[in-house]
Amino acid sequence: MHTTTTSGLTIETVTGLEAASALPALARLRIEIFRAFPYLYEGDEASERDYLRSYVNVPGAAIVLAKDGSRIVGAATCLPLAAETGNVQKPFIEAGMNLSRLFYFGESVLDPAYRGRGIGVAFFKAREARAAGYQTTCFCAVQRPADHPLRPKTYVPLDEFWRHRGYQRRDDLFCFMSWRDIGEAAQTQKKLIFWTKHL
């Protein structure tokens, strides 16, 4: 486990059993945060814990936790792209890129009360440290239309934050994922665009 402090919070990179012990709290946090735009995700704890288990069992995977005392208020996930699902790997394979040189950042979630305190930057630094030895880091972000009825008037995309961290939007690299939006009865497919950074 690697630990630092940022804005009075503890930032811990955990793996294995330490990561497993965080899954219930992380599942609840993901469901809460991802209900907001642009994800609008209607989740449940059982499926969340099943999904997150890959970050416990896969060699090289890790979860970065932001903790206020003993309470988890944020988290970010990462693992080798070669261990991800086929739909996430597909655009890189089709582009002729070597999966073994790519490290994938899953999601970052943070309690709104703790935003604006440098935690997002700390999440990127911790995951990039975990990616030592890889050539490129990558993540993807869901695309929603500008006129989406649930888009808040105050919504600001994170594009500039990501560019400031050295990431480049790659419109040529995209994948599709399905989940159930708030208020919908069934899952629908969403397009996600990748962002990449050469280390």
Helices and strands as residue ranges (DSSP letters): E 2-6, E 9-14, H 16-33, H 45-52, H 54-57, E 62-68, E 71-80, G 81-83, H 86-94, G 99-101, E 102-110, G 112-114, H 119-130, E 136-142, H 159-164, E 168-179, E 188-198
